[in-house]
Amino acid sequence: MLRVEDLDHALDQFEGGVLTGEQLQEWADTLEMNDLVLYEEGAEGAIADLLFRLSTPEINDPITPTLAHAMRDSLRKWSAQEPTAAFVAHGEAMSGKQRTTAEVPVDHRSSDVRWLVIEPDADSGGWFLFGHRTLEEPSAFDSWHLTRQEARREAETQWGVCADDWRVG
């Protein structure tokens, strides 16, 4: 079981120079995409969001000591608050709750779906996966997921969209 303190320890190891940014990214990516890894009860969303941010620095923030320190501070604040409390560092939401888009690979497209969009569901704290012909048109389908990780897993399994395909916006 992956716990908040495990994330804190990994970030501490990076800050202390024991792990490189690339190693931390690989660690986070391995955990995020492994269906057998369970997350600490009550912290599932927080852990999934931080793993996503760490595993995809190309669409989020680069992994730097400043980011690691801010994430550790956010973890401490989160641990002291209710599980639904937002992560905040440098005045920006650290929960990673932002819209991401990806173009479906040609061999997985349908006549109705060329683009996938993952967006947070503010009402439930979950995530929607939408399929669109164009980003300007209404969605052809949607599915709801408890975590962004689950939505990304469906996108990869059903539509061939890999982690590197996602872009913010």
DSSP file (Angstrom, degrees, kcal/mol; ACC not computed):
  #  RESIDUE AA STRUCTURE BP1 BP2  ACC     N-H-->O    O-->H-N    N-H-->O    O-->H-N    TCO  KAPPA ALPHA  PHI   PSI    X-CA   Y-CA   Z-CA
    1    1 A M              0   0    0      0, 0.0     2,-0.5     0, 0.0    38,-0.2   0.000 360.0 360.0 360.0 129.1    0.0    0.0    0.0
    2    2 A L  B     -a   39   0A   0     36,-3.3    38,-2.4    29,-0.1     2,-0.2  -0.758 360.0-167.3 -87.5 125.0    1.3    3.4   -1.0
    3    3 A R    >>  -     0   0    0     -2,-0.5     4,-1.5    36,-0.2     3,-0.8  -0.689  35.9-110.9-111.4 162.3    1.0    5.9    1.8
    4    4 A V  H 3> S+     0   0    0      1,-0.3     4,-2.3    -2,-0.2     5,-0.2   0.890 120.1  57.2 -56.1 -40.1    1.3    9.7    1.9
    5    5 A E  H 3> S+     0   0    0      1,-0.2     4,-2.2     2,-0.2    -1,-0.3   0.789 100.4  57.7 -66.1 -25.9    4.4    9.2    4.0
    6    6 A D  H <> S+     0   0    0     -3,-0.8     4,-2.4     2,-0.2    -1,-0.2   0.914 107.8  46.5 -67.3 -42.6    5.9    7.1    1.2
    7    7 A L  H  X S+     0   0    0     -4,-1.5     4,-2.5     2,-0.2     5,-0.2   0.921 111.9  51.2 -62.1 -44.2    5.5   10.1   -1.2
    8    8 A D  H  X S+     0   0    0     -4,-2.3     4,-2.2     1,-0.2    -2,-0.2   0.907 110.2  49.6 -59.9 -42.3    7.0   12.4    1.4
    9    9 A H  H  X S+     0   0    0     -4,-2.2     4,-2.5     2,-0.2    -1,-0.2   0.918 110.4  49.4 -64.2 -43.8   10.0   10.1    1.8
   10   10 A A  H  X S+     0   0    0     -4,-2.4     4,-1.9     1,-0.2    -2,-0.2   0.913 112.2  48.0 -62.7 -42.2   10.6    9.9   -2.0
   11   11 A L  H  X S+     0   0    0     -4,-2.5     4,-2.7     1,-0.2    -1,-0.2   0.878 110.6  52.1 -65.5 -36.9   10.4   13.6   -2.3
   12   12 A D  H  X S+     0   0    0     -4,-2.2     4,-2.2    -5,-0.2    -2,-0.2   0.901 107.4  52.5 -63.6 -41.6   12.8   13.9    0.7
   13   13 A Q  H  <>S+     0   0    0     -4,-2.5     5,-2.2     2,-0.2     6,-1.4   0.876 110.9  47.6 -62.6 -38.0   15.2   11.5   -1.1
   14   14 A F  H ><5S+     0   0    0     -4,-1.9     3,-1.6     4,-0.2    -2,-0.2   0.943 111.4  49.3 -66.8 -48.0   15.1   13.7   -4.2
   15   15 A E  H 3<5S+     0   0    0     -4,-2.7    -2,-0.2     1,-0.3    -1,-0.2   0.855 110.7  52.0 -59.6 -34.0   15.7   16.9   -2.2
   16   16 A G  T 3<5S-     0   0    0     -4,-2.2    -1,-0.3    -5,-0.2    -2,-0.2   0.452 117.2-112.7 -83.4  -0.4   18.6   15.2   -0.4
   17   17 A G  T < 5S+     0   0    0     -3,-1.6    -3,-0.2     2,-0.3    -2,-0.1   0.537  88.0 114.8  83.8   6.1   20.2   14.2   -3.7
   18   18 A V  S   <S+     0   0    0     -5,-2.2     2,-0.3    -6,-0.2    -4,-0.2   0.871  79.8  37.0 -75.1 -37.3   19.7   10.5   -3.2
   19   19 A L  S    S-     0   0    0     -6,-1.4    -2,-0.3    -9,-0.1     2,-0.2  -0.881  80.2-135.4-112.8 146.5   17.3   10.3   -6.2
   20   20 A T     >  -     0   0    0     -2,-0.3     4,-2.4     1,-0.1     5,-0.2  -0.508  30.9-107.3 -87.6 166.5   17.5   12.2   -9.5
   21   21 A G  H  > S+     0   0    0      1,-0.2     4,-2.4     2,-0.2     5,-0.1   0.887 122.5  52.6 -59.9 -39.2   14.5   13.9  -11.0
   22   22 A E  H  > S+     0   0    0      2,-0.2     4,-2.5     1,-0.2    -1,-0.2   0.899 109.2  48.7 -64.5 -40.9   14.5   11.1  -13.7
   23   23 A Q  H  > S+     0   0    0      2,-0.2     4,-2.6     1,-0.2    -2,-0.2   0.907 111.6  49.2 -65.7 -41.3   14.5    8.4  -11.0
   24   24 A L  H  X S+     0   0    0     -4,-2.4     4,-2.5     2,-0.2    -2,-0.2   0.900 111.4  50.1 -64.3 -40.1   11.7   10.1   -9.1
   25   25 A Q  H  X S+     0   0    0     -4,-2.4     4,-2.7     2,-0.2    -2,-0.2   0.929 111.7  47.5 -63.3 -45.7    9.7   10.4  -12.4
   26   26 A E  H  X S+     0   0    0     -4,-2.5     4,-2.6     2,-0.2    -2,-0.2   0.906 111.9  50.9 -61.8 -42.3   10.3    6.7  -13.2
   27   27 A W  H  X S+     0   0    0     -4,-2.6     4,-2.1     2,-0.2    -2,-0.2   0.944 113.3  44.6 -59.5 -49.6    9.2    5.7   -9.7
   28   28 A A  H  X S+     0   0    0     -4,-2.5     4,-2.7     1,-0.2    -2,-0.2   0.900 113.7  50.1 -63.6 -41.5    6.0    7.8   -9.9
   29   29 A D  H  X S+     0   0    0     -4,-2.7     4,-2.0     2,-0.2    -1,-0.2   0.910 109.7  50.8 -64.4 -42.9    5.2    6.5  -13.4
   30   30 A T  H  < S+     0   0    0     -4,-2.6     4,-0.5     1,-0.2    -1,-0.2   0.923 115.2  42.4 -61.0 -45.2    5.7    2.9  -12.3
   31   31 A L  H >< S+     0   0    0     -4,-2.1     3,-0.9    -5,-0.2     6,-0.2   0.905 112.0  54.0 -69.1 -41.5    3.4    3.2   -9.3
   32   32 A E  H 3< S+     0   0    0     -4,-2.7    -1,-0.2     1,-0.2    -2,-0.2   0.881 112.9  41.5 -62.9 -38.6    0.8    5.3  -11.1
   33   33 A M  T 3< S+     0   0    0     -4,-2.0     2,-0.7    -5,-0.2    -1,-0.2   0.449  90.9 100.6 -91.5   0.5    0.3    2.7  -13.9
   34   34 A N    X   -     0   0    0     -3,-0.9     3,-1.3    -4,-0.5    -4,-0.0  -0.781  54.6-162.9 -93.2 113.5    0.4   -0.4  -11.7
   35   35 A D  T 3  S+     0   0    0     -2,-0.7    -1,-0.1     1,-0.2    -4,-0.0   0.697  86.8  62.8 -65.9 -19.3   -3.1   -1.7  -11.0
   36   36 A L  T 3  S+     0   0    0      2,-0.1     2,-0.6    -3,-0.0    -1,-0.2   0.628  80.7  95.1 -83.9 -12.7   -1.8   -3.8   -8.1
   37   37 A V    <   -     0   0    0     -3,-1.3     2,-0.3    -6,-0.2    -3,-0.0  -0.695  62.0-158.0 -83.9 121.7   -0.7   -0.8   -6.1
   38   38 A L        -     0   0    0     -2,-0.6   -36,-3.3     3,-0.0     2,-0.3  -0.726   9.2-135.0 -96.0 149.2   -3.3    0.4   -3.6
   39   39 A Y  B     -a    2   0A   0     -2,-0.3     5,-0.2   -38,-0.2   -36,-0.2  -0.761  35.6 -82.9-104.5 151.0   -3.3    3.9   -2.2
   40   40 A E    >   -     0   0    0    -38,-2.4     3,-2.2    -2,-0.3     4,-0.3  -0.209  56.8-100.5 -50.1 131.2   -3.8    4.9    1.4
   41   41 A E  T 3  S+     0   0    0      1,-0.3    -1,-0.1     2,-0.2    -3,-0.0  -0.330 108.1  16.1 -60.2 132.7   -7.5    5.0    2.3
   42   42 A G  T 3  S+     0   0    0     -3,-0.1    -1,-0.3    -2,-0.0     4,-0.1   0.217 120.0  68.3  88.7 -14.1   -8.8    8.5    2.3
   43   43 A A    <>  +     0   0    0     -3,-2.2     4,-2.9     1,-0.1     5,-0.3   0.235  60.6 112.8-117.8  11.4   -5.7    9.8    0.4
   44   44 A E  H  > S+     0   0    0     -4,-0.3     4,-2.6     1,-0.2     5,-0.2   0.902  80.7  43.8 -54.0 -49.2   -6.4    8.1   -3.0
   45   45 A G  H  > S+     0   0    0      2,-0.2     4,-2.5     1,-0.2    -1,-0.2   0.905 114.4  49.3 -65.1 -42.7   -7.0   11.3   -4.9
   46   46 A A  H  > S+     0   0    0      2,-0.2     4,-2.2     1,-0.2    -2,-0.2   0.923 114.4  44.9 -63.5 -44.5   -4.1   13.2   -3.3
   47   47 A I  H  X S+     0   0    0     -4,-2.9     4,-2.7     2,-0.2     5,-0.2   0.934 113.4  49.9 -65.9 -45.6   -1.7   10.4   -4.0
   48   48 A A  H  X S+     0   0    0     -4,-2.6     4,-2.3    -5,-0.3    -2,-0.2   0.907 111.6  49.3 -60.4 -42.1   -3.0    9.8   -7.6
   49   49 A D  H  X S+     0   0    0     -4,-2.5     4,-2.4     2,-0.2    -1,-0.2   0.922 112.7  45.7 -65.1 -44.8   -2.7   13.6   -8.4
   50   50 A L  H  X S+     0   0    0     -4,-2.2     4,-2.6     2,-0.2     5,-0.2   0.902 112.6  50.9 -67.1 -39.1    0.9   13.9   -7.0
   51   51 A L  H  X S+     0   0    0     -4,-2.7     4,-2.6     2,-0.2    -1,-0.2   0.908 110.2  50.6 -62.7 -39.9    2.0   10.7   -8.9
   52   52 A F  H  X S+     0   0    0     -4,-2.3     4,-1.2    -5,-0.2    -2,-0.2   0.940 111.2  47.7 -61.7 -46.5    0.5   12.1  -12.1
   53   53 A R  H  < S+     0   0    0     -4,-2.4     3,-0.2     1,-0.2    -2,-0.2   0.904 116.2  44.0 -61.2 -41.9    2.3   15.4  -11.6
   54   54 A L  H  < S+     0   0    0     -4,-2.6    -1,-0.2     1,-0.2    -2,-0.2   0.848 114.0  49.3 -72.9 -33.4    5.6   13.6  -10.9
   55   55 A S  H  < S+     0   0    0     -4,-2.6    -1,-0.2     1,-0.2    -2,-0.2   0.634 116.8  41.3 -82.7 -12.7    5.2   11.1  -13.7
   56   56 A T    >X  +     0   0    0     -4,-1.2     3,-1.5    -3,-0.2     4,-1.2  -0.435  59.3 150.3-131.9  60.7    4.4   13.7  -16.3
   57   57 A P  T 34  +     0   0    0      0, 0.0    -1,-0.1     0, 0.0    -2,-0.1   0.741  69.1  70.9 -65.3 -19.6    6.7   16.7  -15.8
   58   58 A E  T 34 S+     0   0    0      1,-0.2    -2,-0.1    -3,-0.1   106,-0.0   0.760 112.5  26.9 -69.2 -22.9    6.5   17.4  -19.6
   59   59 A I  T <4 S+     0   0    0     -3,-1.5    -1,-0.2     2,-0.1   109,-0.1   0.473 132.6  34.1-114.4  -6.2    2.9   18.6  -19.2
   60   60 A N  S  < S-     0   0    0     -4,-1.2    -6,-0.1    -7,-0.2    -7,-0.1  -0.031 114.8 -41.5-115.2-137.9    3.0   19.7  -15.6
   61   61 A D        -     0   0    0     -8,-0.1    -1,-0.2    -2,-0.1    -2,-0.1  -0.746  62.1-105.8 -95.3 143.6    5.9   21.3  -13.7
   62   62 A P        -     0   0    0      0, 0.0     2,-0.8     0, 0.0     5,-0.2  -0.347  42.9-102.4 -60.1 148.1    9.5   20.2  -14.2
   63   63 A I        +     0   0    0     -9,-0.1   -42,-0.1     4,-0.1   -38,-0.1  -0.659  60.6 154.4 -79.2 111.0   10.8   18.2  -11.2
   64   64 A T     >  -     0   0    0     -2,-0.8     4,-2.7     1,-0.1     5,-0.2  -0.864  59.0-106.1-130.0 163.1   12.9   20.6   -9.2
   65   65 A P  H  > S+     0   0    0      0, 0.0     4,-2.6     0, 0.0     5,-0.2   0.871 121.7  55.0 -58.1 -35.2   13.9   20.9   -5.6
   66   66 A T  H  > S+     0   0    0      2,-0.2     4,-2.3     1,-0.2     5,-0.2   0.926 109.7  45.3 -63.9 -44.2   11.6   23.8   -5.2
   67   67 A L  H  > S+     0   0    0      2,-0.2     4,-2.7     1,-0.2     5,-0.2   0.929 112.9  50.8 -64.4 -44.8    8.7   21.8   -6.6
   68   68 A A  H  X S+     0   0    0     -4,-2.7     4,-2.4     1,-0.2    -2,-0.2   0.915 111.1  48.5 -59.4 -43.6    9.6   18.8   -4.3
   69   69 A H  H  X S+     0   0    0     -4,-2.6     4,-2.5     2,-0.2    -1,-0.2   0.917 112.0  48.8 -63.3 -43.2    9.7   21.1   -1.3
   70   70 A A  H  X S+     0   0    0     -4,-2.3     4,-2.3     2,-0.2    -2,-0.2   0.893 111.4  50.1 -63.6 -40.0    6.3   22.6   -2.2
   71   71 A M  H  X S+     0   0    0     -4,-2.7     4,-2.5     2,-0.2    -2,-0.2   0.905 110.2  50.0 -65.3 -40.9    4.8   19.2   -2.6
   72   72 A R  H  X S+     0   0    0     -4,-2.4     4,-2.3     2,-0.2    -2,-0.2   0.915 110.7  49.5 -63.9 -42.4    6.2   18.0    0.7
   73   73 A D  H  X S+     0   0    0     -4,-2.5     4,-2.5     1,-0.2    -2,-0.2   0.918 111.4  49.8 -60.5 -42.5    4.7   21.1    2.4
   74   74 A S  H  X S+     0   0    0     -4,-2.3     4,-3.0     1,-0.2    -2,-0.2   0.889 108.6  52.3 -64.4 -39.5    1.4   20.4    0.7
   75   75 A L  H  X S+     0   0    0     -4,-2.5     4,-2.8     2,-0.2    -1,-0.2   0.915 110.1  48.6 -62.4 -42.4    1.5   16.8    1.9
   76   76 A R  H  X S+     0   0    0     -4,-2.3     4,-1.5     2,-0.2    -2,-0.2   0.927 113.7  46.2 -63.4 -44.4    2.1   17.9    5.5
   77   77 A K  H  X S+     0   0    0     -4,-2.5     4,-0.8     1,-0.2    -2,-0.2   0.913 113.3  50.1 -63.3 -42.3   -0.8   20.4    5.3
   78   78 A W  H >< S+     0   0    0     -4,-3.0     3,-1.1     1,-0.2    -2,-0.2   0.924 107.8  52.9 -62.9 -43.8   -3.0   17.8    3.7
   79   79 A S  H 3< S+     0   0    0     -4,-2.8    -1,-0.2     1,-0.3    -2,-0.2   0.818 110.2  48.8 -61.2 -31.1   -2.2   15.3    6.4
   80   80 A A  H 3< S+     0   0    0     -4,-1.5    -1,-0.3    -5,-0.2    -2,-0.2   0.600 113.5  53.2 -84.6 -12.2   -3.2   17.8    9.1
   81   81 A Q  S << S-     0   0    0     -3,-1.1    -3,-0.0    -4,-0.8     0, 0.0  -0.420 103.4 -66.5-111.5-174.2   -6.5   18.7    7.3
   82   82 A E    >   -     0   0    0     -2,-0.1     3,-2.2     1,-0.1    -1,-0.2  -0.438  51.1-111.7 -68.1 149.1   -9.5   16.9    6.1
   83   83 A P  T 3  S+     0   0    0      0, 0.0   -37,-0.1     0, 0.0    -1,-0.1   0.730 116.5  59.1 -57.4 -22.1   -8.8   14.6    3.1
   84   84 A T  T 3  S+     0   0    0      2,-0.1    -6,-0.0   -39,-0.0   -41,-0.0   0.537  77.7 118.1 -85.8  -4.4  -10.8   16.9    0.8
   85   85 A A    <   -     0   0    0     -3,-2.2     2,-0.1    -7,-0.2    -4,-0.1  -0.352  68.6-116.5 -64.0 140.9   -8.6   19.9    1.6
   86   86 A A        -     0   0    0      1,-0.1     2,-0.4    -2,-0.0    -1,-0.1  -0.447  20.2-116.8 -77.7 149.6   -6.9   21.3   -1.5
   87   87 A F        -     0   0    0     -2,-0.1     7,-2.4     2,-0.0     8,-0.6  -0.716  36.7-174.8 -79.7 133.9   -3.1   21.3   -1.9
   88   88 A V  E     +B   93   0B   0     -2,-0.4     2,-0.3     5,-0.2     5,-0.2  -0.990  14.3 156.7-136.3 129.2   -1.8   24.8   -2.2
   89   89 A A  E >  S-B   92   0B   0      3,-1.8     3,-2.1    -2,-0.4   -19,-0.0  -0.967  74.0  -2.5-149.4 133.9    1.7   25.9   -2.9
   90   90 A H  T 3  S-     0   0    0     -2,-0.3     3,-0.1     1,-0.3    -1,-0.0   0.821 125.9 -64.8  53.4  32.9    2.9   29.2   -4.3
   91   91 A G  T 3  S+     0   0    0      1,-0.2     2,-0.4     0, 0.0    -1,-0.3   0.552 113.1 107.3  74.3   6.8   -0.7   30.2   -4.6
   92   92 A E  E <  S-B   89   0B   0     -3,-2.1    -3,-1.8     2,-0.0    -1,-0.2  -0.914  79.2 -99.4-121.0 149.7   -1.5   27.6   -7.2
   93   93 A A  E     -B   88   0B   0     -2,-0.4     3,-0.4    -5,-0.2    -5,-0.2  -0.427  28.4-168.3 -64.7 129.0   -3.6   24.4   -6.8
   94   94 A M        +     0   0    0     -7,-2.4    -6,-0.2     1,-0.2    -1,-0.2   0.419  68.0  91.4 -97.6   0.2   -1.3   21.4   -6.4
   95   95 A S  S    S-     0   0    0     -8,-0.6    -1,-0.2     1,-0.1     3,-0.1   0.581  92.0-129.2 -73.6  -6.2   -4.0   18.8   -6.8
   96   96 A G        +     0   0    0     -3,-0.4     2,-2.1     1,-0.2    -1,-0.1   0.700  51.7 157.4  69.4  17.4   -3.2   18.8  -10.5
   97   97 A K        +     0   0    0     22,-0.0     2,-0.3     2,-0.0    -1,-0.2  -0.508  24.0 121.7 -82.6  79.6   -6.9   19.3  -11.2
   98   98 A Q        -     0   0    0     -2,-2.1     2,-0.2    -3,-0.1    20,-0.0  -0.949  67.8 -92.7-137.1 159.0   -6.7   20.7  -14.7
   99   99 A R        -     0   0    0     -2,-0.3    70,-2.5    20,-0.1     2,-0.4  -0.477  39.9-171.7 -71.4 134.8   -8.0   19.7  -18.1
  100  100 A T  E     -CD 118 168C   0     18,-2.3    18,-2.7    68,-0.3     2,-0.3  -0.970   2.2-163.4-127.2 147.8   -5.8   17.6  -20.3
  101  101 A T  E     -CD 117 167C   0     66,-3.0    66,-2.6    -2,-0.4     2,-0.3  -0.911   6.5-177.1-128.3 154.6   -6.3   16.6  -23.9
  102  102 A A  E     -C  116   0C   0     14,-2.2    14,-2.9    -2,-0.3     2,-0.4  -0.985  26.3-124.7-150.6 141.1   -4.8   13.9  -26.2
  103  103 A E  E     -C  115   0C   0     62,-0.4    12,-0.2    -2,-0.3     3,-0.1  -0.737  33.5-121.0 -84.8 132.0   -5.3   13.1  -29.8
  104  104 A V        -     0   0    0     10,-3.1     5,-0.1    -2,-0.4    56,-0.1  -0.539  34.1-104.1 -72.3 132.9   -6.3    9.4  -30.3
  105  105 A P    >>  -     0   0    0      0, 0.0     3,-2.4     0, 0.0     4,-0.7  -0.247  31.5-112.8 -56.6 147.2   -3.8    7.5  -32.5
  106  106 A V  G >4 S+     0   0    0      1,-0.3     3,-1.0     2,-0.2    -2,-0.1   0.850 115.3  56.4 -52.0 -41.9   -5.0    6.9  -36.0
  107  107 A D  G 34 S+     0   0    0      1,-0.2    -1,-0.3    53,-0.1    53,-0.1   0.536 111.7  43.6 -73.8  -4.2   -5.4    3.2  -35.6
  108  108 A H  G <4 S+     0   0    0     -3,-2.4    -1,-0.2    51,-0.1    -2,-0.2   0.388  88.7 114.1-115.9  -0.2   -7.7    3.7  -32.6
  109  109 A R    <<  -     0   0    0     -3,-1.0     2,-0.3    -4,-0.7     5,-0.2  -0.327  45.5-161.4 -73.5 152.7  -10.0    6.4  -33.9
  110  110 A S        -     0   0    0      3,-1.7     3,-0.2    -2,-0.0    -2,-0.1  -0.742  39.5 -98.2-118.9 175.3  -13.6    6.1  -34.6
  111  111 A S  S    S+     0   0    0     -2,-0.3     3,-0.1     1,-0.2    -2,-0.0   0.781 125.6  38.7 -65.5 -23.8  -15.8    8.2  -36.8
  112  112 A D  S    S+     0   0    0      1,-0.2     2,-0.5     2,-0.0    -1,-0.2   0.617 112.3  58.6 -99.8 -15.4  -17.0   10.0  -33.7
  113  113 A V        +     0   0    0     -3,-0.2    -3,-1.7     1,-0.1    20,-0.3  -0.943  37.7 134.9-130.5 116.4  -13.8   10.2  -31.6
  114  114 A R  S    S+     0   0    0     18,-3.3   -10,-3.1    -2,-0.5     2,-0.4   0.537  74.5  45.5-119.4 -25.6  -10.5   11.8  -32.5
  115  115 A W  E     -CE 103 132C   0     17,-2.9    17,-3.2   -12,-0.2     2,-0.4  -0.939  62.2-156.8-125.3 143.3   -9.8   13.6  -29.2
  116  116 A L  E     -CE 102 131C   0    -14,-2.9   -14,-2.2    -2,-0.4     2,-0.4  -0.930   9.7-167.8-114.6 145.2   -9.9   12.6  -25.6
  117  117 A V  E     -CE 101 130C   0     13,-2.3    13,-3.1    -2,-0.4     2,-0.5  -0.999   7.7-161.3-132.2 132.8  -10.3   15.1  -22.7
  118  118 A I  E     +CE 100 129C   0    -18,-2.7   -18,-2.3    -2,-0.4    11,-0.2  -0.973  20.7 170.7-113.2 125.3   -9.9   14.4  -19.0
  119  119 A E  E     - E   0 128C   0      9,-2.1     9,-3.2    -2,-0.5     2,-0.1  -0.969  33.9-108.6-133.1 147.3  -11.5   17.0  -16.7
  120  120 A P  E     - E   0 127C   0      0, 0.0     2,-0.8     0, 0.0     7,-0.3  -0.442  22.1-135.2 -71.5 148.7  -12.1   17.1  -13.0
  121  121 A D    >>  -     0   0    0      5,-2.8     4,-2.9     1,-0.1     3,-0.5  -0.899  15.4-165.7-103.3 102.1  -15.6   16.8  -11.7
  122  122 A A  T 34 S+     0   0    0     -2,-0.8    -1,-0.1     1,-0.2     5,-0.0   0.794  83.1  56.9 -61.2 -30.3  -15.9   19.5   -9.0
  123  123 A D  T 34 S+     0   0    0      1,-0.2    -1,-0.2    -3,-0.1    -2,-0.0   0.881 123.7  18.6 -70.5 -38.3  -19.1   18.0   -7.6
  124  124 A S  T <4 S-     0   0    0     -3,-0.5    -2,-0.2     2,-0.1    -1,-0.2   0.623  95.5-121.1-109.3 -16.5  -17.7   14.6   -6.8
  125  125 A G  S  < S+     0   0    0     -4,-2.9    -3,-0.2     1,-0.2    -2,-0.0   0.472  78.6 113.0  83.5   1.1  -13.9   15.1   -6.8
  126  126 A G        -     0   0    0     -5,-0.5    -5,-2.8    21,-0.1     2,-0.4   0.008  65.2-107.1 -89.8-160.1  -13.7   12.4   -9.5
  127  127 A W  E     -EF 120 145C   0     18,-3.2    18,-3.1    -7,-0.3     2,-0.4  -0.990  14.8-144.7-138.3 141.0  -12.7   12.7  -13.2
  128  128 A F  E     -EF 119 144C   0     -9,-3.2    -9,-2.1    -2,-0.4     2,-0.5  -0.855   4.8-156.5-102.6 141.4  -14.5   12.6  -16.5
  129  129 A L  E     -EF 118 143C   0     14,-2.8    14,-1.9    -2,-0.4     2,-0.3  -0.987  19.2-171.7-112.5 120.4  -13.1   11.1  -19.7
  130  130 A F  E     -EF 117 142C   0    -13,-3.1   -13,-2.3    -2,-0.5     2,-0.4  -0.865  14.3-149.8-113.1 146.3  -14.7   12.6  -22.8
  131  131 A G  E     +EF 116 141C   0     10,-2.1     9,-3.7    -2,-0.3    10,-1.0  -0.971  21.4 179.9-114.8 131.1  -14.4   11.6  -26.4
  132  132 A H  E     -E  115   0C   0    -17,-3.2   -18,-3.3    -2,-0.4   -17,-2.9  -0.940  36.5-148.0-130.4 148.5  -14.8   14.3  -29.1
  133  133 A R  S    S+     0   0    0      5,-0.5     2,-0.3     1,-0.4    -1,-0.1   0.918  99.6   0.3 -73.1 -49.4  -14.6   14.4  -32.9
  134  134 A T  S >  S-     0   0    0      4,-0.2     3,-1.0   -22,-0.1    -1,-0.4  -0.926  77.1-117.2-130.5 159.7  -13.2   17.9  -32.6
  135  135 A L  T 3  S+     0   0    0     -2,-0.3     4,-0.1     1,-0.2    -1,-0.0   0.648 114.2  58.0 -72.3 -12.5  -12.5   19.9  -29.4
  136  136 A E  T 3  S+     0   0    0      2,-0.1    -1,-0.2    -4,-0.0    -4,-0.0   0.635  96.3  75.9 -89.2 -15.7  -15.1   22.4  -30.4
  137  137 A E  S <  S-     0   0    0     -3,-1.0     3,-0.1     1,-0.1     0, 0.0  -0.563  93.3 -91.6 -95.7 158.6  -18.0   19.9  -30.6
  138  138 A P        -     0   0    0      0, 0.0    -5,-0.5     0, 0.0    -4,-0.2  -0.231  57.7 -86.7 -60.4 158.5  -19.9   18.3  -27.8
  139  139 A S        -     0   0    0      1,-0.1    -7,-0.3    -7,-0.1     3,-0.1  -0.363  21.4-149.3 -71.8 148.2  -18.6   15.0  -26.6
  140  140 A A  S    S-     0   0    0     -9,-3.7     2,-0.3     1,-0.3    -8,-0.2   0.706  82.7  -2.3 -84.8 -24.4  -19.6   11.7  -28.3
  141  141 A F  E     -F  131   0C   0    -10,-1.0   -10,-2.1   -29,-0.1     2,-0.3  -0.978  61.4-163.8-156.0 162.1  -19.2    9.9  -25.0
  142  142 A D  E     -F  130   0C   0     -2,-0.3     2,-0.3   -12,-0.2   -12,-0.2  -0.987   1.8-171.3-146.7 153.1  -18.2   10.4  -21.4
  143  143 A S  E     -F  129   0C   0    -14,-1.9   -14,-2.8    -2,-0.3     2,-0.4  -0.989  18.1-134.3-140.3 148.4  -17.2    8.2  -18.5
  144  144 A W  E     -F  128   0C   0     -2,-0.3     2,-0.3   -16,-0.2   -16,-0.2  -0.826  21.4-175.0-107.0 142.8  -16.7    9.0  -14.8
  145  145 A H  E     -F  127   0C   0    -18,-3.1   -18,-3.2    -2,-0.4     6,-0.0  -0.978  31.8-133.1-136.8 147.7  -13.7    7.8  -12.8
  146  146 A L  S    S+     0   0    0     -2,-0.3     2,-0.3   -20,-0.2    -1,-0.1   0.872  93.6  23.1 -65.7 -37.9  -12.8    8.1   -9.1
  147  147 A T  S  > S-     0   0    0      1,-0.1     4,-1.6   -21,-0.1   -20,-0.2  -0.884  74.9-121.1-129.0 159.6   -9.2    9.1  -10.0
  148  148 A R  H  > S+     0   0    0     -2,-0.3     4,-2.9     1,-0.2     5,-0.2   0.864 114.4  62.3 -62.6 -35.7   -7.4   10.6  -13.0
  149  149 A Q  H  > S+     0   0    0      1,-0.2     4,-2.2     2,-0.2    -1,-0.2   0.905 102.5  48.7 -57.0 -43.6   -5.3    7.5  -13.0
  150  150 A E  H  > S+     0   0    0      2,-0.2     4,-2.2     1,-0.2    -1,-0.2   0.902 111.1  49.8 -64.8 -40.7   -8.4    5.4  -13.7
  151  151 A A  H  X S+     0   0    0     -4,-1.6     4,-2.3     1,-0.2    -2,-0.2   0.922 111.9  48.1 -63.6 -43.7   -9.4    7.7  -16.5
  152  152 A R  H  X S+     0   0    0     -4,-2.9     4,-2.2     1,-0.2    -1,-0.2   0.866 108.8  54.5 -64.3 -36.0   -5.9    7.6  -18.1
  153  153 A R  H  X S+     0   0    0     -4,-2.2     4,-2.8    -5,-0.2    -1,-0.2   0.916 109.2  47.1 -64.4 -42.8   -6.0    3.8  -17.8
  154  154 A E  H  X>S+     0   0    0     -4,-2.2     4,-3.2     1,-0.2     5,-0.6   0.920 110.5  53.1 -63.2 -42.5   -9.2    3.6  -19.7
  155  155 A A  H  X5S+     0   0    0     -4,-2.3     6,-1.7     1,-0.2     4,-1.4   0.891 113.7  43.0 -59.8 -39.6   -7.8    6.0  -22.3
  156  156 A E  H  X5S+     0   0    0     -4,-2.2     4,-1.2     4,-0.3    -2,-0.2   0.925 119.1  42.5 -72.2 -44.6   -4.8    3.8  -22.8
  157  157 A T  H  <5S+     0   0    0     -4,-2.8    -2,-0.2    -5,-0.2    -3,-0.2   0.935 127.3  28.1 -68.4 -47.7   -6.7    0.5  -22.8
  158  158 A Q  H  <5S+     0   0    0     -4,-3.2    -3,-0.2    -5,-0.2    -2,-0.2   0.790 135.7  24.0 -86.4 -29.6   -9.6    1.5  -25.0
  159  159 A W  H  <<S-     0   0    0     -4,-1.4    -3,-0.2    -5,-0.6    -2,-0.2   0.444  94.5-119.1-123.2  -2.3   -8.1    4.3  -27.2
  160  160 A G     <  +     0   0    0     -4,-1.2     2,-0.6    -5,-0.3    -4,-0.3   0.686  58.4 151.0  73.3  17.4   -4.3    3.6  -27.3
  161  161 A V        -     0   0    0     -6,-1.7    -1,-0.2    -9,-0.1    -2,-0.1  -0.758  30.2-156.2 -88.7 119.5   -3.5    7.0  -25.7
  162  162 A C    >   -     0   0    0     -2,-0.6     3,-1.7    -3,-0.1     4,-0.4  -0.419  30.9-101.4 -91.2 167.2   -0.2    6.8  -23.7
  163  163 A A  G >  S+     0   0    0      1,-0.3     3,-1.1     2,-0.2    -1,-0.1   0.853 121.1  56.9 -56.2 -38.1    0.9    9.0  -20.8
  164  164 A D  G 3  S+     0   0    0      1,-0.2    -1,-0.3  -106,-0.0    -3,-0.0   0.616  95.2  67.7 -71.8 -11.6    3.2   11.0  -23.1
  165  165 A D  G <  S+     0   0    0     -3,-1.7   -62,-0.4   -63,-0.1    -1,-0.2   0.662  78.4 100.0 -81.7 -16.3    0.2   11.9  -25.4
  166  166 A W    <   -     0   0    0     -3,-1.1     2,-0.3    -4,-0.4   -64,-0.2  -0.476  48.6-175.8 -79.8 140.9   -1.5   14.1  -22.8
  167  167 A R  E     -D  101   0C   0    -66,-2.6   -66,-3.0    -2,-0.2     2,-0.2  -0.980  29.4-111.3-131.7 144.6   -1.3   17.9  -22.9
  168  168 A V  E      D  100   0C   0     -2,-0.3   -68,-0.3   -68,-0.2   -69,-0.0  -0.551 360.0 360.0 -73.1 136.2   -2.6   20.5  -20.6
  169  169 A G              0   0    0    -70,-2.5   -69,-0.2    -2,-0.2    -1,-0.2   0.416 360.0 360.0 120.7 360.0   -5.4   22.6  -22.0
